[in-house]
Amino acid sequence: FLMFLFLFTIVVFLLAIALGSSSVPLDRVLRTLFGYGEKKDNIIILSIRLPRAVTAIAAGFGLGIVGCVMQSVLRNPLASASTIGVSQGAAFGAAFAIIALGGGMMSAGSTGAQLNVNNPIVTTLCAFFFAMVSTIFVLCLSRFREINASTLVLAGVALSSLFSAGTTLLEYFADDVRVAAVVYWTFGDLGSTFWKEILIMGTVVIFAAIYFQLNSWNYNAMQGGEETAKGLGVKTQSTILCSMVVGSFTAAVIVSYIGIISFVGLIAPHLVRKFVGSDYRYLLPAAGLAGADLLLLSDLLSRLMISPIVLPIGAITSILGAPVFLWIILKRGRH
């Protein structure tokens, strides 16, 4: 199944590069990727569609594994960066950096308006700080108050509303250019990153994936409860804390570059769990590949539905994810 997912990712990746307002045949796509393309194909594929597709893979893979790990350490099937307020906290931090610290500006290019992140380090640090505020709050609720899974998600909804209100207040006191930058950014955009940003995002996602994979046995042990995991030699406190910090930082980096992408981290683990089971040695890479596929397919839909207009990727993932989220809630309610 992992091999199938990998091959499917390659197929969708090639389709994402080939299809669009100006479609390119697959043979010309392959020639261009290997350095033998025509000038027009080089512009369309190498300068526009290839960075967009690679961004979708890196961000989707990162959100998929982060959601998978959060569901494990919080023992909550509804947990993900977007449902417990981590993404919204990161969004507020990034909006603060854009408006108050000049971290990003709108610009007009040959492909239309786009957001340029002027200071990625400051933007990412602000996003990470407020993502950690959400993370610490959720950890405190789950650890010290011992609330149930459904209440934890409600707490995440409250946090999301709080950070959304904060973002609105920032926009109210900002000038038109910075407000436009934040609004455009909150739509979610895979076209605002280029190779420098992709390298940073990809590096963070790779290190997070390695860390999570090295701890996969710990996540397996924790499925039987903390006492069982402790009996098997797992340092549960440090595993939970470090996993949430790494996951929050990964989500913060992704959000700071491409905006809010909802539900990918929630849906991906549930899509593959029925095929690979709950062994995190296989579930983690499967969730990552499923997340990459979801974001690639969403990007294709956003560009093809009313071509040549490109719809916001965040809206597409929300439309796809909301029914699945409701299905998970109803399924849990029946049990």
Secondary structure, 3 states (H helix, E strand, C coil): CHHHHHHHHHHHHHHHHHCCCCCCCHHHHHHHHCCCCCHHHHHHHHHHHHHHHHHHHHHHHHHHHHHHHHHHHCCCCCCCCCCCCHHHHHHHHHHHHHHHCCCEEEEEECCEEEEEECCHHHHHHHHHHHHHHHHHHHHHHHHHHCCCHHHHHHHHHHHHHHHHHHHHHHHHCCCHHHHHHHHHHHCCCHHHCCHHHHHHHHHHHHHHHHHHHHCHHHHHHHCCCHHHHHHCCCCHHHHHHHHHHHHHHHHHHHHHHHCCCCCHHHHHHHHHHHHHCCCHHHHHHHHHHHHHHHHHHHHHHHHHCCCCCCCCHHHHHHHHHHHHHHHHHHHHHHC
